[in-house]
């Protein structure tokens, strides 16, 4: 959303186009000044094309090589995007509506005010037609924000200062795990028993359980968390891992806190629905206003939209490089078609003689197509070497695929060879239809 057309962009595009036209228009003129006109006329009379096509062929080879590099980059980003979109988030993001509240101001001076608002809001939202589960969390997964803290396992030797394990802190209310489709693996989640006056309890994720309690049952173990004061509590449940920081980030150890035991001003509500979640957007906002008419409701969106936002930059990179690759492919195909067509025109008399001496249509087709394929293979060979060297620059943008992925490079090579075959076949077919009587009479 920070990229757009303006005078600088348009001016650069026009200036580059004009400069390119001048440079490549002047190049043939400069080359023409060095041509021996007499020799050129004699070669023309003999139908010779000796040396005249070297520059054209070199340009086509360069175009094909650059196309290989761009197509390889686009192919790698495409596979990376597919891997990202197929990554398990740890949640069931379909049919979930989210909305953000910020409980600040004179109406929320203390923790009792925060608890009271949430205690009134969640049942009201749960009563909406089509709502099957409602919960809330401080920082919404994949929002780019989180809280973390050091902690220790009670009963174990205290780690050295600075070496304490660290976990993400997630403050949740209501039936959050069911609303977000996060599976309960062991024990239980929070319920009405875990109010503000009850003993402090925690729910941990699978990553923390494996890190701190491998091969053990963590239920009943106690954690000590320095959060202003030392907060010691019992582990009552283990839930599945969630990719909180993005699809390309492995799940980090996390500790869930009960909202009544630790109220928080920021609140992201999640509503699981039986149908289209956006149909409840208006009713959900009205439910908030019914409790507090002055409370703004922000970022009403589905959880699927939240996930899509996290891949917006990779999708932009793919679109940009894919556009360049498509343009390069078109130019390479046109260049190859032009060079082969020009070669056919230059060799019309030669082709007529071959046909007159008994060459078949297939012989002519193979001769012309072979020329185009040879140029393409030369460009592909150079392009693969360049792609292997240059796609390493994309390493930080890739997920689940190597910068030198052989499947992508092979696919690009086969695809380009197919395009080259088509671009060469069209002028070859025209050459095979030449009437030798007419071409020899012209000779």
C-alpha positions as CSV (number, residue, x, y, z in Angstrom):
1,X,0.0,0.0,0.0
2,X,3.1,2.3,0.0
3,X,3.7,1.7,-3.7
4,X,1.9,3.7,-6.4
5,X,2.2,5.5,-9.6
6,X,3.4,9.1,-9.4
7,X,5.2,11.6,-11.6
8,X,8.6,10.2,-10.7
9,X,7.6,6.6,-11.7
10,X,6.0,7.7,-14.9
11,X,8.9,10.0,-15.8
12,X,11.4,7.2,-15.2
13,X,9.4,4.8,-17.3
14,X,9.1,7.3,-20.2
15,X,12.8,8.3,-19.9
16,X,14.0,4.7,-19.9
17,X,11.8,3.8,-22.9
18,X,13.1,6.7,-24.9
19,X,16.7,6.0,-24.0
20,X,16.3,2.4,-24.9
21,X,14.8,3.3,-28.2
22,X,17.6,5.7,-29.0
23,X,20.4,3.3,-28.0
24,X,19.0,0.3,-29.8
25,X,17.9,2.3,-32.8
26,X,21.4,3.9,-33.1
27,X,23.2,0.5,-32.7
28,X,22.3,-0.8,-36.2
29,X,23.1,2.5,-37.8
30,X,26.6,2.5,-36.2
31,X,27.1,-1.1,-37.3
32,X,26.0,-0.2,-40.8
33,X,28.7,2.4,-41.1
34,X,31.4,-0.4,-41.0
35,X,29.8,-2.6,-43.6
36,X,31.6,-3.0,-46.9
37,X,28.7,-2.3,-49.3
38,X,30.3,-4.1,-52.2
39,X,30.9,-7.3,-50.3
40,X,27.4,-7.0,-48.8
41,X,25.9,-6.7,-52.3
42,X,27.9,-9.7,-53.5
43,X,26.8,-11.7,-50.5
44,X,23.2,-10.7,-51.0
45,X,23.3,-11.8,-54.7
46,X,24.6,-15.2,-53.6
47,X,22.0,-15.4,-50.8
48,X,24.7,-15.5,-48.2
49,X,24.0,-14.5,-44.6
50,X,27.6,-14.9,-43.4
51,X,28.2,-13.0,-40.2
52,X,25.0,-10.9,-40.4
53,X,23.0,-12.9,-37.8
54,X,25.6,-13.1,-35.1
55,X,24.4,-10.0,-33.2
56,X,20.8,-11.0,-33.5
57,X,21.5,-14.5,-32.3
58,X,23.6,-13.3,-29.4
59,X,20.7,-11.0,-28.3
60,X,18.3,-13.9,-28.4
61,X,20.6,-16.1,-26.4
62,X,20.9,-13.2,-23.8
63,X,17.1,-12.8,-23.7
64,X,16.6,-16.5,-23.1
65,X,19.3,-16.5,-20.4
66,X,17.7,-13.6,-18.5
67,X,14.3,-15.2,-18.9
68,X,15.6,-18.4,-17.2
69,X,16.8,-16.3,-14.3
70,X,13.5,-14.5,-13.9
71,X,11.4,-17.6,-14.4
72,X,13.5,-19.5,-11.9
73,X,13.0,-16.7,-9.3
74,X,9.3,-16.6,-10.0
75,X,9.0,-20.4,-9.8
76,X,10.9,-20.5,-6.5
77,X,8.6,-17.7,-5.0
78,X,5.5,-19.6,-6.3
79,X,6.6,-22.8,-4.6
80,X,7.4,-20.9,-1.5
81,X,4.0,-19.2,-1.5
82,X,2.3,-22.5,-1.9
83,X,4.3,-24.0,1.0
84,X,3.3,-21.0,3.2
85,X,-0.4,-21.3,2.3
86,X,-0.3,-25.0,3.0
87,X,1.4,-24.5,6.4
88,X,-0.7,-25.7,9.4
89,X,-1.4,-22.6,11.5
90,X,-2.4,-24.7,14.5
91,X,-5.9,-23.1,14.3
92,X,-9.1,-23.6,12.3
93,X,-9.2,-20.1,10.8
94,X,-12.4,-20.7,8.7
95,X,-15.7,-19.1,9.9
96,X,-14.0,-17.0,12.6
97,X,-14.8,-13.3,13.1
98,X,-12.4,-11.0,15.0
99,X,-12.7,-7.5,16.3
100,X,-10.3,-5.4,18.4
101,X,-11.2,-3.3,21.5
102,X,-9.1,-1.0,23.6
103,X,-10.5,-0.7,27.1
104,X,-9.1,2.6,28.3
105,X,-10.5,5.8,29.7
106,X,-12.5,6.7,32.8
107,X,-14.9,3.7,32.5
108,X,-12.0,1.3,33.0
109,X,-10.0,2.6,35.9
110,X,-9.3,-0.7,37.6
111,X,-9.2,-4.5,37.0
112,X,-12.8,-5.0,38.2
113,X,-14.0,-2.6,35.4
114,X,-12.2,-4.7,32.8
115,X,-13.5,-7.9,34.2
116,X,-17.0,-6.6,34.4
117,X,-17.0,-5.4,30.7
118,X,-15.8,-8.8,29.5
119,X,-18.2,-10.7,31.7
120,X,-21.1,-8.8,30.1
121,X,-19.8,-8.8,26.5
122,X,-18.9,-12.5,25.9
123,X,-22.3,-13.9,26.8
124,X,-24.0,-11.3,24.7
125,X,-21.9,-12.2,21.7
126,X,-22.4,-15.9,22.3
127,X,-26.1,-15.4,22.1
128,X,-25.9,-14.0,18.6
129,X,-27.6,-16.2,15.9
130,X,-25.0,-18.5,14.4
131,X,-22.3,-18.0,17.1
132,X,-21.0,-21.3,18.4
133,X,-18.1,-20.2,20.5
134,X,-16.8,-16.9,21.8
135,X,-13.4,-16.0,23.4
136,X,-10.9,-13.2,23.6
137,X,-7.2,-12.7,23.7
138,X,-4.8,-9.8,24.3
139,X,-2.7,-10.1,21.2
140,X,-4.3,-11.8,18.2
141,X,-2.2,-14.5,16.6
142,X,-0.3,-13.3,13.5
143,X,-1.0,-9.7,14.3
144,X,2.7,-9.0,14.7
145,X,2.5,-8.2,18.4
146,X,3.1,-10.3,21.5
147,X,4.3,-10.3,25.1
148,X,7.0,-12.5,26.4
149,X,8.6,-13.2,29.8
150,X,11.1,-15.4,31.5
151,X,9.9,-18.2,33.8
152,X,11.1,-21.1,35.9
153,X,9.8,-24.5,36.7
154,X,9.2,-24.7,40.5
155,X,11.2,-27.5,42.1
156,X,14.1,-27.3,39.7
157,X,17.5,-25.6,40.3
158,X,17.3,-21.9,39.5
159,X,19.0,-21.1,36.2
160,X,21.8,-18.6,36.0
161,X,20.8,-15.0,35.5
162,X,20.1,-14.4,31.9
163,X,19.7,-18.1,31.1
164,X,16.1,-18.4,32.1
165,X,13.7,-19.9,29.6
166,X,11.4,-17.5,27.8
167,X,7.8,-18.0,26.7
168,X,5.1,-15.9,25.0
169,X,2.3,-14.8,27.3
170,X,-1.3,-15.1,26.1
171,X,-4.1,-13.7,28.3
172,X,-7.4,-15.2,27.2
173,X,-11.0,-15.0,28.2
174,X,-14.1,-17.1,27.6
175,X,-14.0,-20.2,25.3
176,X,-11.0,-18.8,23.3
177,X,-9.4,-22.1,22.4
178,X,-12.6,-23.6,21.0
179,X,-13.5,-20.4,19.2
180,X,-10.1,-20.4,17.4
181,X,-10.1,-24.2,16.9
182,X,-7.0,-24.8,18.9
183,X,-7.0,-28.5,20.1
184,X,-6.8,-29.4,23.8
185,X,-4.1,-32.2,24.1
186,X,-4.2,-32.8,27.8
187,X,-5.9,-31.6,30.9
188,X,-8.5,-28.8,30.7
189,X,-8.7,-25.2,29.6
190,X,-10.0,-22.3,31.7
191,X,-13.5,-22.2,33.0
192,X,-15.6,-20.5,35.7
193,X,-13.5,-22.1,38.4
194,X,-10.5,-19.9,37.4
195,X,-11.8,-16.6,38.7
196,X,-9.8,-13.8,40.2
197,X,-9.9,-15.2,43.8
198,X,-9.0,-18.8,42.8
199,X,-5.5,-20.2,42.9
200,X,-3.5,-19.1,39.9
201,X,-3.4,-21.6,37.0
202,X,-1.8,-21.8,33.6
203,X,-2.3,-23.6,30.3
204,X,0.8,-24.2,28.2
205,X,1.3,-25.1,24.6
206,X,2.9,-28.3,23.2
207,X,6.2,-26.5,22.4
208,X,6.7,-25.6,26.1
209,X,5.6,-29.0,27.2
210,X,8.2,-30.7,25.0
211,X,10.9,-28.2,25.9
212,X,10.5,-28.4,29.7
213,X,8.7,-31.7,30.3
214,X,9.9,-34.2,27.6
215,X,8.5,-37.6,28.4
216,X,6.7,-36.3,31.5
217,X,3.1,-35.3,32.3
218,X,3.2,-31.5,32.9
219,X,-0.3,-31.4,34.5
220,X,0.1,-30.4,38.1
221,X,3.6,-29.0,37.7
222,X,4.1,-25.4,38.7
223,X,5.6,-22.4,36.9
224,X,7.0,-19.2,38.5
225,X,6.8,-16.0,36.5
226,X,8.3,-12.7,37.5
227,X,5.6,-10.2,36.3
228,X,5.9,-7.2,38.6
229,X,5.6,-9.7,41.4
230,X,6.4,-13.4,41.3
231,X,3.3,-15.2,40.0
232,X,3.4,-18.9,40.8
233,X,0.7,-21.1,39.3
234,X,-0.2,-24.7,38.4
235,X,-0.4,-26.1,34.9
236,X,-3.9,-27.4,34.2
237,X,-3.8,-28.1,30.5
238,X,-1.7,-28.5,27.3
239,X,-3.0,-27.1,23.9
240,X,-1.7,-27.4,20.4
241,X,0.9,-25.1,19.0
242,X,-0.1,-22.0,17.1
243,X,2.1,-20.1,14.6
244,X,1.6,-16.8,16.5
245,X,4.3,-14.8,14.7
246,X,3.6,-15.8,11.1
247,X,3.3,-18.8,8.8
248,X,7.1,-18.9,8.3
249,X,7.9,-18.8,12.0
250,X,8.0,-22.0,14.1
251,X,5.7,-22.0,17.2
252,X,7.4,-20.6,20.3
253,X,6.7,-21.9,23.8
254,X,3.6,-20.1,25.2
255,X,1.8,-19.8,28.5
256,X,-1.9,-18.9,28.6
257,X,-3.3,-16.9,31.5
258,X,-6.9,-16.7,32.6
259,X,-8.3,-13.2,31.9
260,X,-10.0,-12.9,35.3
261,X,-6.7,-13.5,37.0
262,X,-4.8,-11.0,34.8
263,X,-7.1,-8.5,33.1
264,X,-5.6,-6.6,30.1
265,X,-6.7,-3.4,28.4
266,X,-6.3,-4.7,24.8
267,X,-8.9,-7.2,23.8
268,X,-9.2,-9.1,20.5
269,X,-12.5,-11.0,20.4
270,X,-12.9,-14.2,18.3
271,X,-16.4,-15.5,17.4
272,X,-16.7,-18.9,15.7
273,X,-19.8,-19.0,13.5
274,X,-21.9,-21.6,11.8
275,X,-22.0,-19.7,8.5
276,X,-20.4,-16.6,6.9
277,X,-18.7,-14.8,9.8
278,X,-19.0,-11.4,8.2
279,X,-22.8,-11.6,8.5
280,X,-22.3,-11.1,12.3
281,X,-20.1,-8.1,12.0
282,X,-22.8,-5.5,12.5
283,X,-24.5,-7.4,15.3
284,X,-21.2,-7.9,17.1
285,X,-20.4,-4.1,16.9
286,X,-23.9,-3.4,18.2
287,X,-23.4,-5.7,21.1
288,X,-20.3,-3.8,22.1
289,X,-22.1,-0.4,21.9
290,X,-25.0,-1.8,23.9
291,X,-22.6,-2.2,26.8
292,X,-20.5,0.9,26.3
293,X,-21.8,3.4,23.6
294,X,-18.4,5.2,23.7
295,X,-16.3,2.1,23.1
296,X,-14.9,2.0,19.5
297,X,-14.7,-1.2,17.6
298,X,-11.7,-1.6,15.3
299,X,-10.4,-4.1,12.7
300,X,-13.5,-6.2,12.2
301,X,-12.3,-9.0,9.9
302,X,-12.2,-12.7,9.6
303,X,-9.3,-14.8,10.8
304,X,-8.7,-15.9,7.2
305,X,-8.1,-12.2,6.3
306,X,-5.7,-11.9,9.2
307,X,-3.7,-14.8,7.8
308,X,-3.8,-13.5,4.3
309,X,-2.3,-10.2,5.5
310,X,0.7,-12.1,6.8
311,X,1.5,-13.3,3.2
312,X,0.9,-9.9,1.6
313,X,4.6,-9.1,1.2
314,X,5.5,-12.5,-0.3
315,X,2.5,-12.3,-2.6
316,X,3.7,-8.8,-3.7
317,X,7.2,-10.1,-4.4
318,X,5.8,-13.0,-6.4
319,X,3.5,-10.7,-8.4
320,X,6.3,-8.3,-9.2
321,X,8.9,-10.9,-10.2
322,X,6.2,-12.9,-12.0
323,X,5.3,-9.9,-14.1
324,X,8.9,-9.3,-15.0
325,X,9.3,-13.0,-15.9
326,X,6.2,-13.0,-18.1
327,X,7.4,-9.9,-20.0
328,X,10.9,-11.4,-20.4
329,X,9.4,-14.6,-21.7
330,X,7.3,-12.7,-24.3
331,X,10.3,-10.8,-25.5
332,X,12.4,-13.9,-25.7
333,X,9.7,-15.7,-27.7
334,X,9.3,-12.7,-30.1
335,X,13.0,-12.3,-30.5
336,X,13.5,-16.0,-31.3
337,X,10.5,-15.9,-33.7
338,X,12.0,-12.8,-35.4
339,X,15.5,-14.2,-35.8
340,X,14.2,-17.5,-37.2
341,X,11.8,-15.7,-39.5
342,X,14.6,-13.4,-40.7
343,X,16.8,-16.5,-41.3
344,X,14.1,-18.1,-43.3
345,X,13.8,-15.0,-45.5
346,X,17.6,-14.8,-46.0
347,X,17.8,-18.5,-46.9
348,X,14.8,-18.7,-49.2
349,X,16.9,-19.5,-52.2
350,X,18.8,-22.2,-50.3
351,X,15.6,-23.7,-49.1
352,X,14.2,-23.7,-52.7
353,X,17.3,-25.5,-53.9
354,X,17.1,-28.1,-51.2
355,X,13.4,-28.8,-52.0
356,X,14.2,-28.9,-55.7
357,X,16.9,-31.5,-55.0
358,X,14.4,-33.7,-53.1
359,X,14.4,-32.4,-49.5
360,X,11.1,-33.3,-47.8
361,X,8.8,-31.0,-45.8
362,X,10.0,-32.7,-42.6
363,X,13.7,-32.1,-43.6
364,X,13.0,-28.4,-44.0
365,X,11.1,-28.2,-40.7
366,X,13.8,-29.9,-38.8
367,X,16.5,-27.7,-40.3
368,X,14.8,-24.5,-39.3
369,X,13.5,-25.7,-35.9
370,X,17.0,-27.0,-35.0
371,X,18.3,-23.4,-35.4
372,X,15.8,-22.0,-32.9
373,X,16.3,-24.9,-30.4
374,X,20.1,-24.4,-30.6
375,X,19.8,-20.8,-29.7
376,X,17.4,-21.6,-26.8
377,X,19.6,-24.4,-25.4
378,X,22.6,-22.0,-25.4
379,X,20.5,-19.4,-23.5
380,X,19.1,-22.0,-21.1
381,X,22.6,-23.3,-20.3
382,X,23.9,-19.8,-19.6
383,X,20.7,-18.9,-17.7
384,X,20.8,-21.9,-15.4
385,X,24.4,-21.0,-14.4
386,X,23.3,-17.4,-13.8
387,X,20.1,-18.5,-11.9
388,X,22.1,-20.8,-9.6
389,X,24.3,-17.8,-8.7
390,X,21.6,-15.2,-8.5
391,X,18.6,-17.0,-6.9
392,X,20.7,-17.3,-3.7
393,X,19.8,-13.7,-3.2
394,X,16.2,-14.9,-2.7
395,X,17.1,-17.2,0.1
396,X,15.6,-15.0,2.8
397,X,12.3,-14.7,0.9
398,X,11.9,-18.5,0.4
399,X,10.1,-20.9,2.7
400,X,10.4,-24.7,2.4
401,X,12.3,-24.6,-0.9
402,X,16.0,-24.4,-1.8
403,X,17.3,-21.5,-4.0
404,X,18.8,-24.1,-6.3
405,X,15.7,-26.3,-6.3
406,X,16.4,-28.8,-9.3
407,X,12.6,-29.3,-9.9
408,X,12.1,-25.6,-10.5
409,X,15.2,-25.2,-12.8
410,X,14.2,-28.3,-14.7
411,X,10.6,-27.1,-15.1
412,X,11.8,-23.7,-16.3
413,X,14.1,-25.3,-18.9
414,X,11.4,-27.6,-20.3
415,X,8.9,-24.7,-20.4
416,X,11.3,-22.5,-22.3
417,X,12.2,-25.3,-24.7
418,X,8.5,-25.8,-25.4
419,X,8.0,-22.0,-26.1
420,X,11.1,-22.1,-28.3
421,X,9.7,-25.0,-30.3
422,X,6.5,-23.2,-31.0
423,X,8.3,-19.9,-31.8
424,X,10.6,-21.8,-34.2
425,X,7.9,-24.0,-35.7
426,X,5.8,-21.2,-37.1
427,X,8.4,-19.7,-39.4
428,X,9.7,-23.3,-40.2
429,X,6.2,-24.3,-41.4
430,X,6.2,-21.2,-43.7
431,X,9.6,-22.2,-45.0
432,X,8.5,-25.7,-45.7
433,X,5.6,-24.3,-47.9
434,X,7.9,-22.3,-50.1
435,X,7.4,-23.0,-53.8
436,X,10.9,-23.9,-55.2
437,X,9.9,-22.8,-58.7
438,X,9.2,-19.3,-57.5
439,X,12.3,-19.0,-55.3
440,X,14.6,-20.4,-58.0
441,X,13.1,-18.0,-60.6
442,X,13.8,-15.1,-58.2
443,X,17.3,-16.4,-57.8
